[in-house]
Amino acid sequence: MKLATLKDGTRDGQLAVVARDLKSAALADGIAPTLQRALDDWNFIAPQLEELADELNAGRARHSFDFEPKNCMAPLPRAFQWADGSAYVNHVELVRRARHAEMPESFWTDPLMYQGGSDDFLGPTDDILLGSSDWGIDFEGEIAVITDDVTMGTSAADAGRHIRLLMLVNDVSLRNLIPAELGKGFGFFQSKPASAFSPVAVTPDELGEAWADGKVHLPLRATWNGVLVGQPHAGTDMVFSFPQLIAHLVKTRNARAGSIVGSGTVSNKDAKKGYTCIAEKRCLETIADGAPKTPFMQFGDTIRIEMLDAGGKSVFGAIDQTVTEAALPR
């Protein structure tokens, strides 16, 4: 099934079930008011949501209405945890090669992961509001999963059964702020503003055969200012599966229902597949020519991130955003 959170003037929005073709929806307020509430009692609530989804897909749902992504918040507008990994090690390797830095061998066996802000996510069509275009504005196309409760020490072999939903991410990065922050030895903070998520989150079964081995085996499309700049295959070159990322997360702590775990930038070794973040393109230019040529995003730029199934139909709906100058307090 496919689930969305609709804007209703509250912090957590209103849960809705969305048809498989993304054309219609039905409110789930009689079952669960919010997605977090559904995740808190998933085994009891999910079957009721699935029944509504079946009725909607069959055209029998009462009070259904046209589904509009512009009316969506992030599926989880705020979450208890947002842990973003770096499962596509090719991306990390390119960044380090461009800096003439050796990549530790451990990066191939031990995932990178950072904990980002999760109190103020963006909806799929919300503007990317930022204070300066000098910050090196970049998009990052990713996939993320939402878990139920995962106990500390859960193995990768068992972690997959805790995945409840999947969605797409635009993990906005401010590249020109990153070096100084990492130089402090304490990780990202100001360089990682609010992330945006796809209109719907889907249960793994919606992906059919494309969901296998804890990976999504479909291309992820990034369209910048109306130009398709990349469509790397998400199942190729993903060194760490989602169960492995979850196991890494819970090595020393529990993860509670509603935890979001990201894949990191989807990246293929085959450069012909293009890119889902500008930094990767700039790294390739630096390796080839000694300096980057592609600029970062400017105010007014647009970015669209979407995944199509084998039949060419959108799975999650599209993240479709515009970079806009924020009116900051003075």
N, C-alpha and C positions, 0 to 999 in steps of 0.2 A: 504494500500500500504506500501511498504518498501523502505526506502530511505537511501542512503549512501553518504559519502563525500570521493572522491578519491584524492589521493596525486597528485599534479601537480606542486609542487615547490612554491606555494603561501601559505600564512598563513591560508586561509580559504578554500582551496581546491576547488573541482568541484563537484557540485551536480549530483547524478545519481539516477535513479529509478532501483530497484532491483526486480527480479522475486520472486514470492512467494516461490519457491523451492530453492532460493539462488544460482542458477546455472548460471544465465545470468543477464546482466544489460544493461542500455541504458543511455547515457548522457542526462541531462535535461537542457543543456546550452541554448537551444532555448526558454526555459520557465523561468528558474531562474538560475543564475550562482552559487548561494550558498544556503545552507539550511536557513541561517539567512534571506536572501532576501525573500525566500518563506514564512517564518514565519511572516515577516513584513507585508505581504499582502496576508495572507493565504486564505481568502475567494475567492479571484480572482485567485490565482495561484494553489491552491490545486486541483480544478477540472481538470485543464490541466495536472497536474502530474498524477492524477488518470486515465485520458484517456490514457496516455503513459503507465501506469502500466497495464491497461487492454490489450493493444496491446502486451506488453511484455509477459504477462502471457498466451496469446493466440498464441504466437510464430510469431506475425506479425510485431514486432517493427523493423524498419529499423536501420541498423548500430548497432545492439546489439552485445555484446561481452561476453566472459566468465567472471564471477564475481570472483574476488580473494580478500579475506579479507586482505591479506598482503599488498594490494595496498590502503587500507582504512586508513583515519584519523579517529578520533572520529567523529560521525555524526555532532556535533557542535565542531569544533577544538578549538574554544574559544567562551565563552559565556558571556553574560552580567551579569549572576548571577548563582552561584552554591550553593544551600542551601540544606544541607543534614540533614534529620531528623533521628529519632530513633523510628520507628513505631513498631518494635518488642521488646516490653518492657521486654520480657523474657531474651533477651541478656543483657540488662542493669541490670536486677535483678541478673543474674548470676555473673556479674562483681562485683557488690557490695557485694554479699554474700561471694565471695572469699576473699574480703577485710574485712569481718566482719563488714560491714557498713550497716546501715538501709537504705532502699529505701523510700523516701518520697511518701506518698499516691498520691500526685499531679502528679507524673510521669505517673499514669494511666489515667489521665484526661487532662493533658497539655503536648503536645509533646516537647521533646528536639529537638533542631535544632542548627546547626552552619553554618556559611558562609565560604566556602572554596575558594581556589584560582581557578579561571576559565579562566585564560589567556593562559594556556598551557596544554591542555588535551592530553592524550596519545591515540594513535590508538589501535585497538584490538590486534595487534601482535607486537607492539612496546616493546622493552626491558624496564624493570623497572630499570632505572639507578640510583644507589645510592652510596654514598661515603663510607659507612661503614656497614659491616654486624653486628656490635655491636649495631646498632640502634634498633634491635628488629623488623625485617621486617615481616609484616603480610599482607595477602590479606583480603579483605572483599567483599563478593558477595552481591550485592544489585540490586534493580530495581529503575529506575528513570523515571520521566515524563518530557516532555518539554511543556511549556505553551505558549499561546498567551498573549496579554495584560490582566492583572488581576487588577481590581481597588481596592484600599485600602478599607477594610471593607467588601469585598465579603464573603458571608457565605459559609460554607461547602456544603450546599444544592445547591448552584449555582456554586461552584468552579469546579465541574466535567466537565462542558461544555467548560472550558478553556484548557483542556488537549488535546494537538494536537498529541503527539507522545510518545512512550515508548521505553526504551532501558535498557540494562544491564550495571552494573558498577562494576569495581574493585576499591574500595576506599582504596588504599594502605595506611597502617598506620605503623608508626614507634613507637612501643609500649614502648620501653625503653626511648623515649624522652617525652612521654605523661605525666608522673607524675610530672616532674619539671615544665612543661608548665601549667598544671592545677593548680599546687600549687601556681602559680602567680595570679590565680583568673581571668585570662583574656582569657582563651580558647585555642583551637588548633592553631598552626601555623607551626612551623618547623616539627612537628610530622605528618603532613598531606601533603605529596608531591603530585605530579600530579596524578590524577585519570585517569583510562582508561575506555573506553566505547566499547560496542559491535559494530560489523561491520555495522549493520543497526539499524535504528530507525523505529518503525512500528506504524501505526495508530491503535487506539484501536479496530477497527472492524476486524483487522487481527487476533485477539485473539479469536474471536467468543464468545462462552459461557464461556470461561476462563476469560473473562473480565466482572466482575460483582461487584457491590457495591464499585466501585473505587479501586478494588484490582485485582491482577493477580492470578488466581487459578490454578497454575501449580508448580511443583517442580523446584527448582533451584539447579543445579548440580555444585559441586566444586571438581575438580580433581587436586591433588597436586602431582607432580612428577610421574604422570601416575596412581596414586591410587585415586579412588573415595572416598573422605573423608566425603562428605555430600550431601544430596539431600532433604533438608527441603522444605515443601510445603509453597509457598509464600502467599497463601490465608489463611493459618491457623496461628493463633496467631498474626496476624497483627492488633494491637490494634487501630491504627490510619490509616484510608484510605488515599489515595492520595488527595481527596478533602479536608479532614480535615487538612492535612499537608499544602496544599496551603492556606487554610483559616488562618492557624496560621501564615504563612509567610506574608500575606497581612494585618494583623491586624493594622499595623501602617505605611504601605508604599504601593506604587504600585509595581507590578511586571511586567516588560516589556516582550514583545514577545522574546522568546529565553531563558527565565529563566528555569533552570533545578532544579528539586526538587527530592531528593533522599529518599529512604525508610529507610535507615540504614540497618545494617546487617540482612539478612533474617535468622530467628531463630525460631525453634519450641521447645515447652516444652518437647516433646518426644525426648530424647537424642539419641534414636536409629536412628533417621533421620540424624545424623551426624552434621557437622558444615560447615559453609561457612567463618569462620575466625578462625585462630589458637588460638586467645585469649580466645574464648569461650571454646575450648577443654581444654586449660590450667586451666581455671576457674573450670571446672568440676573435673579435676584432683586434684586441690587444695582443693575443697570442700570434695572430697572423701578421699584423702590421706594426706592432709596437705601441699602438695607441687606439682608444675607442673612438668611433665615429657617430654612433647612434646616440642621440640625446635622450635624457630622461623625459618623463611626462611634464607637460605644461598645463596651466589653467585652461580649461575648455576641451582638453583631450578626453576621449572616451575609451572605455575598455569593456569588452564583452567576453565572458568566459562561459563555455557551454560544452556539454558532452552529448553526442548523438549515439543512438543505438545502431545495430547493424542495419536496421531499416531506415535510418536517417531521421528518426524521431527523437526529440529532446527528452532526456531522461529526467533531469533535475530542474528544467527551465534554465533560463540564462541569468547570470549576473551581468548587469548592463548599467555601467556607472559613468558619471562625468566628474572630472577633477575640477573643483570649484574653490575659489579663494574664500576663506572663512572671515567673517566679520568679528575679529577678536576684540575683547574688552580692552579699553585703554584707560 
